[in-house]
Amino acid sequence: MLRIMKWFVITMAVVTAALLMTNFATVGILFLAVDALVAGVYTMLKSACDRRQLHKMSMIR
């Protein structure tokens, strides 16, 4: 499950970057929001912490 989510986040980031450079920037902004949510869930599942502990974590490793 985590492997699938990891590659989904990477793929969404690449697609979002490509969309933001085209005429489909509105869709890119939507994908940016979805990507941020999925990345947050992925980080919570990977570290096995709950939502209240997430603010103490470093997002950049």
Long-range contacts (C-beta under 8 A, 24 or more apart in sequence): 1-45, 2-42, 2-45, 2-46, 5-38, 5-41, 5-42, 5-45, 6-42, 8-38, 9-35, 9-38, 9-39, 9-42, 12-38
